[in-house]
Amino acid sequence: MPDTTSTARLLRIVDCLREPAVVSAIDSLRLPKGSHGLDAGCGIGSHMGLLARAIAPGGHVTGLDSSAEHLAIAIESARHSEASDRMSFRQGSVGALPFESGAFDWAWSADCVGSIPGDPVQMVEGLARVVKPGGIVALLLWSSQRLLPGYPLLEARLDGTSAGIAPATDRWPPERHFLRSLGWLSHAGLGELAARTFVVDVHAPLSEDQRAALAAIIEMRWGNPNAELPSDDWATFERIRDRASPDSIVDCADYFGFFTYTLFRGRVPMRSVTERAH
Ligand SMILES: C[S@@+](CC[C@H](N)C(=O)[O-])C[C@H]1O[C@@H](n2cnc3c(N)ncnc32)[C@H](O)[C@@H]1O
């Protein structure tokens, strides 16, 4: 897991590439206008304004994160948002949500529940508890990428390293993997389960901001897997991710790559909150 500071830096950089896919994912939920939702694991608040816009006019989004540092950044950027009066923040854990049962109309968690340590079923149950009957629980998770056009074997080998399969490890039971999210939603008693993938296509010509974002994503996705790669592959990887190299992959004139986010969603059954609490 990257440390908090590098996570915040990375989130800020990649927002320019991923925002259209996140907006499409949010739109697909058709969140009720004027509703009150939770962004669980809101990070630096990248999705808070997008969620607030989706439920306008009116409505409110509460951002929860365990990191005081991320929340401070989120609060500062919310101050400059046109929806600042419709957002609030709370420090806490998605493993022990500090909210009353049925406090929200819906809950959203992006790259948090499912990719952080802890039992995802228990976390989804927590989200279901704080959402009113009939409301949606949605998990958005980075699900795949092809970012090294022309280097299929290198990319396949990188995907097989420990960074490549993160946050999973080779000791995880299959049910713990985020691609099994529908099972978590089902275990938590949710209905109307669905999954949908949103693609971010990235192609030349790219602005410098986009190239920097892409380089940061490549760094984030595979890190420094030298010990896990054949030496030839490691040398190639170092060469093509070096922005000063003539072979820099993000600077190539015909660059094309993509990454995906998958949205897993379910609906809290129409039972009373009291009934669900027992
Ligand atoms: C990869 S970031 C995603 C942030 C945001 N959802 C986004 O997509 O931009 C994961 C966030 O989850 C937060 N986090 C990790 N464990 C948590 C927990 N147990 N409870 C609440 N937040 C947590 C981290 O502090 C971080 O801000």
The ligand as an SDF file (V2000), in Angstrom:
LIG
                    3D

 27 29  0  0  0  0  0  0  0  0999 V2000
   -7.2430    4.7160   -3.1730 C   0  0  0  0  0  0  0  0  0  0  0  0
   -7.9370    5.8760   -2.1010 S   0  0  0  0  0  0  0  0  0  0  0  0
   -9.4800    6.2270   -2.9290 C   0  0  0  0  0  0  0  0  0  0  0  0
  -10.0530    7.5510   -2.5290 C   0  0  0  0  0  0  0  0  0  0  0  0
  -11.3070    7.9850   -3.2840 C   0  0  0  0  0  0  0  0  0  0  0  0
  -12.4210    7.1220   -3.0560 N   0  0  0  0  0  0  0  0  0  0  0  0
  -11.0090    8.0920   -4.7650 C   0  0  0  0  0  0  0  0  0  0  0  0
  -11.3400    7.1720   -5.5180 O   0  0  0  0  0  0  0  0  0  0  0  0
  -10.4420    9.1030   -5.1580 O   0  0  0  0  0  0  0  0  0  0  0  0
   -8.4610    4.9130   -0.7000 C   0  0  0  0  0  0  0  0  0  0  0  0
   -8.9120    5.7630    0.4560 C   0  0  0  0  0  0  0  0  0  0  0  0
   -9.4510    4.9030    1.4590 O   0  0  0  0  0  0  0  0  0  0  0  0
   -9.0380    5.4070    2.7130 C   0  0  0  0  0  0  0  0  0  0  0  0
   -9.1340    4.3150    3.6720 N   0  0  0  0  0  0  0  0  0  0  0  0
   -8.3190    3.2410    3.8200 C   0  0  0  0  0  0  0  0  0  0  0  0
   -8.7780    2.4380    4.7790 N   0  0  0  0  0  0  0  0  0  0  0  0
   -9.9160    3.0100    5.2800 C   0  0  0  0  0  0  0  0  0  0  0  0
  -10.8490    2.6660    6.2870 C   0  0  0  0  0  0  0  0  0  0  0  0
  -10.7210    1.5330    6.9900 N   0  0  0  0  0  0  0  0  0  0  0  0
  -11.8840    3.4850    6.5260 N   0  0  0  0  0  0  0  0  0  0  0  0
  -12.0430    4.6260    5.8180 C   0  0  0  0  0  0  0  0  0  0  0  0
  -11.1820    5.0170    4.8310 N   0  0  0  0  0  0  0  0  0  0  0  0
  -10.1410    4.2100    4.5690 C   0  0  0  0  0  0  0  0  0  0  0  0
   -7.6420    5.9210    2.4860 C   0  0  0  0  0  0  0  0  0  0  0  0
   -7.2720    6.8660    3.4690 O   0  0  0  0  0  0  0  0  0  0  0  0
   -7.7940    6.5390    1.1170 C   0  0  0  0  0  0  0  0  0  0  0  0
   -8.1640    7.8910    1.1940 O   0  0  0  0  0  0  0  0  0  0  0  0
  1  2  1  0
  2  3  1  0
  2 10  1  0
  3  4  1  0
  4  5  1  0
  5  6  1  0
  5  7  1  0
  7  8  2  0
  7  9  1  0
 10 11  1  0
 11 12  1  0
 11 26  1  0
 12 13  1  0
 13 14  1  0
 13 24  1  0
 14 15  1  0
 14 23  1  0
 15 16  2  0
 16 17  1  0
 17 18  1  0
 17 23  2  0
 18 19  1  0
 18 20  2  0
 20 21  1  0
 21 22  2  0
 22 23  1  0
 24 25  1  0
 24 26  1  0
 26 27  1  0
M  CHG  2   2   1   9  -1
M  END
$$$$
